[in-house]
Amino acid sequence: MERKETGIALKRAVIKTVHDTFFLPVYGEAVPQGANLPCFSVVVRKSGQKRLLGRRRSAFQTLEIRYCTQNRAEGKEESLAVAEKLYEVLWLVGDEEKFLAEKLHHEEKEDGILFTAVYVWHMVLEENEEKMQRLELNGKKAVGYEIGSIHKRTAGSESGL
């Protein structure tokens, strides 16, 4: 899976996990005005990649999960309960491909909570290396590439052994 596809798969896995846990509306971007409350929104805040050795890469993605309460007066206790549940379910997300959170934390806001999760994964990029072609010398195949036999050449000799 490419980096872009992996990031999209991660965001979808988080949205699915939140929806399956709380059975509330989950928006893939910021909560629109007039949305049904309570609800969640999942937004990618930061992503990046760093090169390791060879074709290996380390990538990360920071997701913000915002929970908006319906009643601000009673919302503090409800928000804390939601935050505790998010810690339980977001540390490992995904069905086929699993993503493990490196950091989880939340802040209380006046309309709910802002929960942040940082996921890190490693990948190996595929390289399309061109294989070496058969060696030809003056339009003829070089010694050692005949089908069925292997010839050895020594320095200064013209014939195979």
N, C-alpha and C positions, 0 to 999 in steps of 0.2 A: 504494500500500500504506500502511496506517495505521501509526502508531508501534508499537502493540502487535504487529501482524502482522509488522512489520519486525524487531522484537526476537526474536520466535519464529523467524522465518526465519534470522536470524543464528545463534542457538543451534543450530538443526538443521544448518546448514551446517558449523559447527565440529565438532559431533558426527560428522557424516558424514565430514569430512576426517580426523579422528583415527582413526575406525574403518577407513576405506579405506587409511590409511597403515600402521597397526600391526596390524590384524586381531586386536585384543583387545577384551574387553567394555568398553563405554563407558556409564556411567550418567548420566542427565540431572540427577541430584541427588547428594548426598553418597554415598560408597561405603557400602553396607549391611554390617552385620556378617556375617561368614561368606561374603563374596563371593569368587569365584575370583580369585586373584592370579596374575600382574600384571593390573591394570586401570586404567581412567581414569574420572574423573568430571568433568562440566562443569557449573558453577554460575554463575548470574548474580549478581554481587556488588553492582553499582551500575549504575544507568542514569539518564539525565536528558535534558532538552531545554532549549534556550534559544532565545528568539525573536530572529530577525534582522529585516531590513526587510520590511515588508508581511506576506505570507503565508508567508514562508520561515522555516524552523526548522533548527536544528542539533541533532542528537541523538547521544548516545554510550551505549555499553554496555561495562561491564567484566566480562570472563569469567575465572573461575579454572578452570584445567584441572589437576587433581591426578592425578599418576601414582603408584600404589602398587606397590612392588616385591614380588616373592615372597620373595627371600632378602636380608635386610638386610645381611649381611656383604659380599656381592658387589654389592649394589644401587647403590653410589655410582657405579661406572664405567658401569653400565647406565643409571642415571638421567641422567648427563651426556650419554650418546649419545642418549637420548630427547629431552632438552632441545634439543640441536643440531638434531635432526630436526624438532621442533616449531617452531623458528625458521624453518626452510625452508618448512614447509607452511602455517603459520597467518598469514603476512603477507598473503595474499590467499585468501579462501575464498568459496564459493558457485558455483552453476552458472548459473542465469538472472540472478540479481542478485548482483553481486560486492561484497564488503566488504573494505576495505583497513585493516589494523591501523595505528593511530597509534603505539602503544607496545607492546613485547613485552619481558617480563623474567621471570626465574625465581629461585626460592630453593630451596636444598637443605633437605630435611627428613629426619628419621631413617628414615622409611618410604618415601621417594621424593622427588619434587619437586613444587613448587607453581608452576605456570606461569601468568602473568597476561597477558591480551591486552586492549587497549582499542581498540574500533572506533568510528569517528565517521562519520556520514553526514549529508547535507543533504536536506531535503525541502521541497516546496511544498504547502501545504494547499489543498484544493479548496474554493472558496466557492460556495455556491448563492445567487447574487445574483438577486433578483427583477427581471425586466426591467420597464422603464417601460411602463405600459399606454397605450392610446390616450387622447388628451386629449379630454374632453367638456366642453361648456359648456352649462348649462341643458338637459341631456339630449340635445343634438345634438353630432355629431362636429365638432371644430374644423377650421378651414380648413387645408388642406395635407395632409390625410389621406385625400382622396378617391382612389379607385382610378383610375389612368390619367392623372391630371393633378396638377400641383403648382401651387398658387396662392401668390402673394406678396402680402403685405399691407404697406402702408406706414403710418406713423403718421398717424392722422386719416382714413384712407380706409376705406370700408366694403366696397368691392368688390375682387375680385382682378384682377390684370393679366394 
